[in-house]
Amino acid sequence: MKVAIIGSGGREHALGYSISKSPDCSGLCFLPGNGGTHQLGQNIELNLTDHNLVYTTLVNEKIDFVVIGPEIPIVDGLGDFLREKGFIVFAPTAEAARIESEKSYSKQIMKSMVLPRQTTGNLRPPNLNLPLIISVRVLSLLY
């Protein structure tokens, strides 16, 4: 099985190192990879925001399994896009990644499930189209 690991950090290097030890792994490809990952497999420099280019590269490299490490490509829907194209992808869906990428969304979920969380307030300044989250640290005790 030929595996592609998307990302360029230490996490992706560690994933690649572990995956390379599997007898089922016939080759590794890192998109884009880093200075250390080239020792484990092939680094391919490309723009991860161009989903069609990533797809074409994976097809050309005959990739069987894709691992996406960094949060941004997951949130941007790369995993969802590749799944729709028929790839087996190890990464959460973009919707599931919202829990990590959108703190106000995760707070809503925790509140609805009555889970302990920090007290927060969401503000939208009139000239900004971005939420501003103000957090107050509160000590929570569970019994």
KEKEBA-346538 format. One line per 2 residues: number of its first residue (from 1); their letters; for each residue x, y, z of N, C-alpha, C, CB. Coordinates in nm, 4 decimals. Atoms other than C-alpha are relative to their C-alpha. Glycine has a CB too. Example, Ala and Ser with C-alpha at 12.3 -4.5 7.8 and 13.67 -1.06 7.14 Angstrom:
2
1> as> 0.0890:-0.1190:0.0000:1.2300:-0.4500:0.7800:0.0900:0.1200:0.0000:-0.0992:0.0027:0.1246 ~ -0.0820:-0.1190:-0.0060:1.3670:-0.1060:0.7140:-0.0770:0.1090:0.0730:0.0414:0.0462:-0.1415
//
This chain:
143
1> mk> 0.0846:-0.1167:0.0000:0.0000:0.0000:0.0000:0.0894:0.1234:0.0000:-0.0964:-0.0004:0.1217 ~ -0.0765:-0.1243:0.0063:0.1411:0.3377:-0.1003:-0.0779:0.1082:0.0736:0.0284:0.0421:-0.1481
3> va> 0.0638:-0.0954:-0.0907:0.0675:0.6106:0.1557:0.0515:0.1409:-0.0274:0.0257:-0.0389:0.1473 ~ -0.0350:-0.1416:0.0084:0.0601:0.9880:0.1187:-0.0311:0.0645:0.1338:-0.0767:0.0712:-0.1158
5> ii> 0.0187:-0.0740:-0.1245:0.1056:1.2037:0.4265:0.0031:0.1480:-0.0354:0.1103:-0.0363:0.1073 ~ 0.0117:-0.1410:0.0331:-0.0123:1.5601:0.3908:0.0401:0.0825:0.1209:-0.1436:0.0350:-0.0455
7> gs> -0.0492:-0.0871:-0.1054:0.1751:1.8165:0.5976:0.1511:0.0101:-0.0032:-0.0459:-0.0497:0.1355 ~ -0.1441:-0.0247:0.0053:0.5244:1.9403:0.6720:0.0646:0.0126:0.1373:0.0268:0.1245:-0.0785
9> gg> -0.0537:-0.0169:-0.1340:0.5757:1.9262:1.0472:0.0558:-0.1266:0.0603:-0.1046:0.0534:0.0888 ~ -0.0522:0.1137:-0.0746:0.7182:1.6971:1.3090:-0.1029:-0.1104:0.0158:0.0476:0.0445:0.1356
11> re> 0.1070:0.1000:-0.0117:0.3816:1.5247:1.3489:-0.0014:-0.0893:-0.1239:-0.1384:0.0689:0.0187 ~ 0.0023:0.0772:0.1237:0.3874:1.4199:0.9846:0.1244:-0.0872:-0.0137:-0.0118:0.0930:-0.1199
13> ha> -0.1221:0.0805:0.0021:0.7479:1.3021:1.0162:-0.0176:-0.1225:0.0894:0.1221:0.0839:0.0458 ~ 0.0217:0.1113:-0.0924:0.6534:1.0880:1.3182:-0.0995:-0.1007:-0.0577:-0.0502:0.0522:0.1355
15> lg> 0.0967:0.0900:0.0642:0.3507:0.9472:1.1350:0.0677:-0.0808:-0.1110:-0.1194:0.0804:-0.0575 ~ -0.0694:0.0670:0.1085:0.5657:0.8676:0.8340:0.0982:-0.1045:0.0501:0.0719:0.1008:-0.0848
17> ys> -0.0960:0.0947:-0.0573:0.8319:0.7015:1.0475:-0.0720:-0.1273:0.0449:0.0757:0.0641:0.1192 ~ 0.0740:0.1162:-0.0489:0.5735:0.4760:1.2128:-0.0624:-0.0798:-0.1142:-0.1084:0.0442:0.0974
19> is> 0.0644:0.0677:0.1131:0.3870:0.3976:0.8911:0.1033:-0.0748:-0.0842:-0.0764:0.1016:-0.0876 ~ -0.1041:0.0644:0.0819:0.7135:0.3155:0.7120:0.0433:-0.1341:0.0580:0.1214:0.0919:-0.0129
21> ks> -0.0368:0.1266:-0.0648:0.7717:0.0319:0.9620:-0.1003:-0.1118:-0.0276:0.0124:0.0205:0.1498 ~ 0.1025:0.1001:0.0269:0.4519:-0.1446:0.8532:0.0386:-0.0848:-0.1205:-0.1361:0.0670:-0.0233
23> pd> -0.0270:0.0844:0.1162:0.4997:-0.4456:0.6256:-0.0993:0.0255:-0.1148:-0.0048:-0.1471:0.0409 ~ 0.0993:-0.0316:0.1034:0.1885:-0.3225:0.4378:0.0345:0.1254:-0.0794:-0.1360:0.0169:0.0630
25> cs> -0.0368:-0.1249:0.0670:0.3579:0.0049:0.3386:0.1039:-0.0280:-0.1086:0.0546:0.1034:0.1022 ~ -0.0929:0.0205:0.1121:0.5150:-0.0173:-0.0063:0.0703:0.1286:-0.0417:-0.0742:-0.0579:-0.1191
27> gl> -0.0638:-0.1268:0.0325:0.6049:0.3517:-0.0265:-0.0691:0.1161:0.0692:0.0005:0.0219:-0.1501 ~ 0.0515:-0.1198:-0.0651:0.5620:0.6938:0.1306:0.0231:0.1216:-0.0878:0.0656:0.0200:0.1372
29> cf> -0.0069:-0.1247:0.0741:0.4942:1.0275:-0.0264:-0.0456:0.1101:0.0956:-0.0883:-0.0045:-0.1312 ~ 0.0356:-0.1113:-0.0877:0.4884:1.3571:0.1690:-0.0342:0.1218:-0.0843:0.1152:0.0323:0.0984
31> lp> 0.0427:-0.1198:0.0717:0.3001:1.6610:0.0464:-0.0143:0.1133:0.1004:-0.1339:-0.0241:-0.0768 ~ -0.1269:-0.0142:0.0706:0.4985:1.8838:0.0927:0.1176:-0.0670:0.0700:0.0302:0.1445:-0.0188
33> gn> -0.1116:0.0605:-0.0716:0.7108:1.7178:0.3612:0.0934:0.1053:0.0567:0.0768:-0.0934:-0.0915 ~ -0.1004:-0.0913:-0.0560:1.0183:1.8675:0.5276:0.1385:-0.0603:-0.0180:-0.0279:0.0287:0.1505
35> gg> -0.1379:0.0450:0.0168:1.3943:1.8268:0.5502:0.0272:-0.1406:0.0498:0.0903:0.0930:0.0693 ~ -0.0208:0.1343:-0.0526:1.3652:1.5049:0.7498:-0.0824:-0.1072:-0.0682:-0.0297:-0.0014:0.1443
37> th> 0.0880:0.1009:0.0588:1.0800:1.3348:0.5678:0.0549:-0.0587:-0.1286:-0.1350:0.0592:-0.0262 ~ -0.0560:0.0546:0.1251:1.2804:1.2930:0.2463:0.0812:-0.1267:0.0245:0.0879:0.1045:-0.0688
39> ql> -0.0719:0.1230:-0.0329:1.4749:1.0212:0.4291:-0.0939:-0.1202:0.0075:0.0739:0.0163:0.1322 ~ 0.0996:0.1073:-0.0123:1.1508:0.8212:0.4634:-0.0749:-0.0257:-0.1293:-0.0988:0.0335:0.1088
41> gq> 0.0756:0.0128:0.1239:0.9939:0.8839:0.1252:0.0214:0.1215:-0.0881:-0.1489:-0.0186:0.0291 ~ -0.0118:-0.1072:0.0980:0.9407:1.1285:-0.1568:-0.0755:0.1238:0.0487:-0.0536:-0.0459:-0.1377
43> ni> 0.0661:-0.1272:-0.0270:0.8653:1.4955:-0.0843:-0.0485:0.0603:-0.1313:0.0955:0.0979:0.0736 ~ 0.0538:-0.0659:0.1188:0.6390:1.6684:-0.3358:-0.0529:0.1364:0.0424:-0.1127:-0.0862:-0.0679
45> el> 0.0386:-0.1378:-0.0333:0.6142:2.0462:-0.3062:-0.1190:0.0405:-0.0856:0.1190:0.0988:-0.0212 ~ 0.1168:-0.0501:0.0716:0.2686:2.1741:-0.3969:-0.0877:0.0818:0.0923:-0.0800:-0.1153:-0.0605
47> nl> 0.0930:-0.0853:-0.0738:-0.0066:2.4113:-0.2889:-0.1162:-0.0852:0.0493:-0.0511:0.1177:-0.0887 ~ 0.1043:0.0858:-0.0558:-0.2372:2.2215:-0.0514:-0.1399:0.0593:-0.0119:0.0296:-0.0280:0.1441
49> td> 0.1329:-0.0601:0.0160:-0.5190:2.4705:-0.1086:-0.0597:-0.0296:-0.1376:0.0077:0.1511:0.0215 ~ 0.0484:0.0388:0.1333:-0.5449:2.3532:-0.4717:-0.0377:-0.1482:0.0044:0.1088:0.0276:-0.1114
51> hn> 0.0448:0.1382:-0.0201:-0.7511:2.0409:-0.4095:0.0109:-0.0840:-0.1268:-0.1433:-0.0013:0.0493 ~ -0.0116:0.0753:0.1254:-0.7554:1.9407:-0.7771:0.1443:-0.0405:-0.0281:-0.0540:0.0827:-0.1166
53> lv> -0.1421:0.0326:0.0182:-0.3748:1.9557:-0.7922:0.0419:-0.1119:0.0958:0.0880:0.1258:0.0226 ~ -0.0306:0.1072:-0.0964:-0.3492:1.7432:-0.4764:-0.0565:-0.1318:-0.0518:-0.0585:0.0329:0.1415
55> yt> 0.0641:0.1214:0.0524:-0.5947:1.4924:-0.6261:0.0797:-0.0570:-0.1180:-0.1457:0.0303:-0.0437 ~ -0.0749:0.0451:0.1183:-0.4055:1.4744:-0.9570:0.1344:-0.0598:0.0410:0.0219:0.1172:-0.0985
57> tl> -0.1290:0.0501:-0.0479:-0.0753:1.4274:-0.7733:-0.0160:-0.1373:0.0640:0.0624:0.0985:0.1005 ~ 0.0232:0.1301:-0.0654:-0.2183:1.1440:-0.5618:-0.0301:-0.1093:-0.1023:-0.1161:0.0105:0.1005
59> vn> 0.0303:0.0971:0.1066:-0.3552:0.9716:-0.8721:0.1286:-0.0368:-0.0742:-0.1058:0.0578:-0.0998 ~ -0.1248:0.0246:0.0738:-0.0232:1.0105:-1.0568:0.0994:-0.0829:0.0810:0.0643:0.1325:-0.0396
61> ek> -0.0914:0.0748:-0.0872:0.1671:0.8703:-0.7576:-0.0556:-0.1367:0.0394:0.0297:0.0807:0.1254 ~ 0.0659:0.1279:-0.0297:-0.0762:0.5752:-0.7345:-0.0136:-0.0239:0.1514:0.0785:-0.1155:-0.0640
63> id> 0.0161:0.0046:-0.1455:-0.1576:0.6478:-0.3691:-0.1248:-0.0804:0.0358:-0.0087:0.1432:0.0591 ~ 0.1115:0.0819:-0.0473:-0.3818:0.4008:-0.1842:-0.0657:0.0554:0.1260:0.0476:-0.1402:0.0262
65> fv> 0.0475:-0.0440:-0.1307:-0.4179:0.5714:0.1546:0.0588:0.1377:0.0295:0.0385:-0.1024:0.1114 ~ -0.0437:-0.1370:-0.0255:-0.3985:0.9394:0.2591:-0.0181:0.0320:0.1481:-0.0788:0.1008:-0.0883
67> vi> 0.0046:-0.0469:-0.1383:-0.3183:1.0768:0.6058:0.0186:0.1514:-0.0041:0.1103:-0.0701:0.0899 ~ -0.0118:-0.1458:-0.0043:-0.3826:1.4469:0.6663:0.0302:0.0398:0.1438:-0.1309:0.0704:-0.0524
69> gp> -0.0412:-0.0394:-0.1338:-0.1969:1.5909:0.9654:-0.0471:0.1378:0.0432:0.1464:-0.0049:0.0088 ~ 0.0298:-0.1351:-0.0464:-0.2443:1.9683:0.9796:-0.1498:0.0334:-0.0011:0.0741:0.0994:-0.0851
71> ei> 0.1403:-0.0387:-0.0157:-0.5710:2.1296:1.0829:-0.0542:0.0773:-0.1210:-0.0161:0.0840:0.1254 ~ 0.0525:-0.0877:0.1054:-0.5994:2.3846:0.8013:-0.0503:-0.0778:-0.1223:0.1075:0.0983:-0.0432
73> pi> 0.0554:0.0743:0.1143:-0.6290:2.1369:0.5090:-0.1266:-0.0780:0.0353:0.1042:-0.0957:-0.0544 ~ 0.1194:0.0739:-0.0427:-0.8845:1.9381:0.7120:-0.1189:0.0942:0.0045:0.0218:-0.0665:0.1387
75> vd> 0.1071:-0.0995:-0.0112:-1.0917:2.2475:0.7921:-0.0410:0.0505:-0.1387:0.0450:0.1185:0.0891 ~ 0.0281:-0.0461:0.1367:-1.0643:2.3566:0.4261:-0.0695:-0.1056:-0.0853:0.1285:0.0418:-0.0674
77> gl> 0.0760:0.1028:0.0703:-1.2306:2.0284:0.3256:0.0798:-0.0908:-0.0912:-0.1038:0.0638:-0.0787 ~ -0.0803:0.0853:0.0881:-0.9384:1.8500:0.1585:-0.0347:-0.1473:0.0192:0.1496:0.0223:0.0258
79> gd> 0.0347:0.1397:-0.0253:-1.0225:1.5190:0.3272:-0.1340:-0.0375:-0.0598:-0.0015:-0.0272:0.1484 ~ 0.1331:0.0232:0.0573:-1.3886:1.5457:0.2263:0.0086:-0.0104:-0.1527:-0.0974:0.1137:0.0408
81> fl> -0.0165:-0.0017:0.1458:-1.2873:1.6285:-0.1319:0.0623:-0.1306:-0.0485:0.0872:0.1199:-0.0432 ~ -0.0680:0.1226:0.0423:-1.0512:1.3300:-0.1548:-0.0872:-0.1234:0.0212:0.1313:-0.0160:0.0758
83> re> 0.0940:0.1118:-0.0215:-1.3105:1.0939:-0.0055:-0.1023:-0.0059:-0.1129:-0.0724:0.0143:0.1367 ~ 0.0967:-0.0052:0.1108:-1.5614:1.2087:-0.2687:0.0610:-0.0531:-0.1294:-0.0496:0.1440:-0.0210
85> kg> -0.0705:0.0487:0.1193:-1.2978:1.1209:-0.5303:0.0393:-0.1469:0.0127:0.1244:0.0844:-0.0255 ~ -0.0242:0.1430:-0.0146:-1.2663:0.7682:-0.3880:0.1203:-0.0400:0.0835:0.0149:-0.0581:-0.1315
87> fi> -0.1163:0.0341:-0.0820:-0.9584:0.7904:-0.1667:-0.0420:-0.0400:0.1412:0.0976:0.1181:0.0057 ~ 0.0151:0.0317:-0.1417:-0.9353:0.6319:0.1763:0.0852:0.1025:0.0744:0.0438:-0.1504:0.0336
89> vf> -0.0668:-0.1124:-0.0666:-0.8470:0.9238:0.4059:-0.0099:-0.0151:0.1511:-0.0616:0.1347:-0.0445 ~ -0.0029:-0.0029:-0.1459:-0.7397:0.9252:0.7701:0.0061:0.1449:0.0433:0.1208:-0.0813:0.0570
91> ap> 0.0145:-0.1379:-0.0486:-0.8640:1.2632:0.8949:-0.1478:0.0205:0.0287:0.0543:0.1066:-0.1049 ~ 0.1418:-0.0277:-0.0227:-1.1852:1.3999:1.0395:-0.0598:0.0768:-0.1172:-0.0191:0.0790:0.1301
93> ta> 0.0676:-0.0813:0.1006:-1.4443:1.5593:0.8151:0.0183:0.1474:0.0358:-0.1518:-0.0369:-0.0097 ~ -0.0089:-0.1437:-0.0266:-1.4421:1.9382:0.7816:-0.1002:0.0396:0.1079:-0.0250:0.0814:-0.1291
95> ea> 0.1018:-0.0307:-0.1009:-1.7632:1.9484:0.9868:0.0469:-0.0411:0.1392:-0.1322:-0.0705:-0.0340 ~ -0.0500:0.0449:-0.1302:-1.6077:1.7450:1.2686:0.1164:0.0870:0.0472:0.0439:-0.1472:-0.0074
97> ar> -0.1148:-0.0837:-0.0361:-1.2963:1.9648:1.2601:-0.0423:0.1359:0.0535:0.0908:0.0187:-0.1200 ~ 0.0496:-0.1286:-0.0532:-1.5133:2.2670:1.3448:0.0141:0.0062:0.1517:-0.1475:0.0214:-0.0395
99> ie> -0.0113:0.0019:-0.1458:-1.4964:2.1571:1.7093:0.1345:0.0584:0.0426:-0.0161:-0.1442:0.0545 ~ -0.1317:-0.0519:-0.0325:-1.1256:2.2402:1.7088:0.0245:0.1383:-0.0599:0.1059:-0.0959:-0.0479
101> se> -0.0329:-0.1241:0.0704:-1.1184:2.5271:1.4596:-0.0888:0.1177:0.0376:-0.0086:-0.0223:-0.1470 ~ 0.0925:-0.1079:-0.0376:-1.4198:2.7279:1.5813:-0.0347:-0.0144:0.1477:-0.1298:-0.0030:-0.0880
103> ks> 0.0189:0.0128:-0.1448:-1.4062:2.7783:1.9552:-0.1439:0.0306:0.0417:0.0959:0.0929:0.0737 ~ 0.1384:-0.0309:-0.0373:-1.7538:2.9345:1.9684:-0.0912:-0.1196:-0.0288:-0.0502:0.1253:-0.0760
105> ys> 0.0773:0.1197:0.0342:-1.8953:2.6224:1.7977:0.0215:-0.1091:0.1057:0.0399:-0.0524:-0.1406 ~ -0.0270:0.1032:-0.1008:-1.7203:2.3903:2.0435:-0.0635:0.0366:0.1335:0.1515:-0.0201:0.0175
107> kq> 0.0645:-0.0431:-0.1247:-1.8502:2.5983:2.3344:-0.1500:-0.0273:-0.0050:0.0260:0.1502:0.0256 ~ 0.1434:0.0290:0.0147:-2.2066:2.5625:2.1986:-0.0268:-0.1489:0.0233:-0.0503:0.0423:-0.1409
109> im> 0.0168:0.1442:-0.0170:-2.1663:2.1845:2.1824:0.0168:-0.0387:0.1468:0.1008:-0.0770:-0.0877 ~ -0.0230:0.0331:-0.1410:-2.0215:2.1642:2.5323:-0.1155:0.0493:0.0872:0.1328:0.0612:0.0487
111> ks> 0.1117:-0.0546:-0.0776:-2.2990:2.3861:2.6664:-0.1244:-0.0877:-0.0169:-0.0305:0.1456:-0.0434 ~ 0.1189:0.0820:0.0252:-2.5716:2.1753:2.5016:0.0096:-0.1375:0.0665:-0.0207:-0.0168:-0.1501
113> mv> -0.0199:0.1303:-0.0633:-2.4194:1.8601:2.6528:0.0297:0.0126:0.1496:0.1135:-0.0745:-0.0689 ~ -0.0255:-0.0304:-0.1413:-2.3733:2.0246:2.9953:0.1387:-0.0503:0.0429:-0.1097:-0.0634:0.0892
115> lp> -0.1384:0.0359:-0.0300:-1.9963:1.9727:2.9879:0.0712:0.1196:0.0624:0.0741:-0.0471:-0.1281 ~ -0.0744:-0.1118:-0.0593:-1.7556:2.1812:3.2003:0.0783:0.0753:-0.1079:0.0962:-0.0510:0.1103
117> rq> -0.0708:-0.0833:0.0974:-1.6018:2.4693:3.0073:0.0297:0.1343:0.0646:-0.0835:0.0183:-0.1313 ~ -0.0263:-0.1350:-0.0461:-1.4586:2.8152:3.0542:-0.1205:0.0878:-0.0307:0.1278:0.0568:-0.0655
119> tt> 0.1037:-0.0983:0.0281:-1.7017:3.1019:3.0781:0.0529:0.0918:-0.1098:-0.0397:0.0813:0.1292 ~ -0.0433:-0.0828:0.1127:-1.6841:3.2931:2.7505:-0.1136:0.0893:-0.0446:0.0489:-0.0872:-0.1174
121> gn> 0.0990:-0.0843:0.0651:-1.8604:3.5629:2.5616:0.0436:0.0233:-0.1428:-0.0185:0.1344:0.0752 ~ -0.0324:-0.0238:0.1402:-1.8763:3.6025:2.1855:-0.0481:0.1390:-0.0397:-0.0635:-0.1084:-0.0912
123> lr> 0.0321:-0.1363:0.0414:-1.8665:3.9553:2.0518:0.0312:0.0158:-0.1474:0.0781:0.1039:0.0839 ~ -0.0291:-0.0330:0.1395:-1.8840:4.0816:1.6966:0.0108:0.1517:-0.0111:-0.1105:-0.0564:-0.0969
125> pp> -0.0157:-0.1444:0.0168:-1.7342:4.4295:1.6705:-0.0633:0.0442:-0.1322:0.1501:0.0398:0.0048 ~ 0.0759:-0.0421:0.1177:-1.9346:4.6356:1.4172:0.0795:0.0035:-0.1303:-0.0566:0.1342:0.0247
127> nl> -0.0749:-0.0097:0.1258:-1.6495:4.6832:1.1641:0.0811:-0.1250:-0.0314:0.0920:0.1187:0.0046 ~ -0.0711:0.1243:0.0276:-1.5089:4.3302:1.1868:-0.0998:-0.1094:-0.0331:0.0879:-0.0412:0.1199
129> nl> 0.0854:0.1122:0.0365:-1.6593:4.0279:1.0206:0.0486:-0.1289:0.0658:-0.0044:-0.0166:-0.1522 ~ -0.0546:0.1154:-0.0703:-1.4799:3.7971:1.2634:-0.0489:0.0005:0.1439:0.1544:0.0000:-0.0052
131> pl> 0.0385:0.0024:-0.1418:-1.5975:3.6783:1.6043:0.1209:0.0248:0.0881:-0.0655:-0.1343:0.0368 ~ -0.1030:-0.0242:-0.0992:-1.3931:3.7960:1.8994:-0.0433:-0.0731:0.1258:0.0219:0.1539:0.0260
133> ii> 0.0360:0.0791:-0.1177:-1.3893:3.5550:2.1914:0.0795:0.0510:0.1195:0.0266:-0.1521:-0.0238 ~ -0.0631:-0.0414:-0.1247:-1.3194:3.6838:2.5398:-0.0237:-0.1117:0.0994:-0.0564:0.1378:0.0526
135> sv> 0.0097:0.1143:-0.0902:-1.2455:3.4094:2.7883:0.0426:0.0422:0.1400:0.0870:-0.1179:-0.0505 ~ -0.0328:-0.0242:-0.1397:-1.2449:3.4308:3.1661:0.0275:-0.1358:0.0624:-0.1156:0.0766:0.0754
137> rv> -0.0366:0.1285:-0.0591:-1.0652:3.1535:3.3497:-0.0804:-0.0242:0.1274:0.1513:-0.0051:0.0301 ~ 0.0813:0.0364:-0.1145:-1.2935:2.9798:3.5963:0.0411:-0.1405:0.0436:-0.1529:0.0072:-0.0337
139> ls> -0.0354:0.1311:-0.0532:-1.1987:2.6901:3.8209:-0.1249:-0.0854:0.0080:0.0673:0.0120:0.1390 ~ 0.1136:0.0915:-0.0018:-1.4360:2.3972:3.7671:0.0346:-0.1210:0.0848:-0.0395:-0.0430:-0.1433
141> ll> -0.0184:0.1199:-0.0811:-1.4725:2.1200:4.0190:-0.1069:-0.1013:-0.0351:-0.0043:0.0334:0.1507 ~ 0.0935:0.1075:0.0313:-1.6299:1.7894:3.9237:-0.0018:-0.0996:0.1143:0.0376:-0.0699:-0.1327
143> y> 0.0146:0.1020:-0.1043:-1.7624:1.5470:4.1826:-0.0746:-0.1181:-0.0546:-0.0722:0.0560:0.1229
//
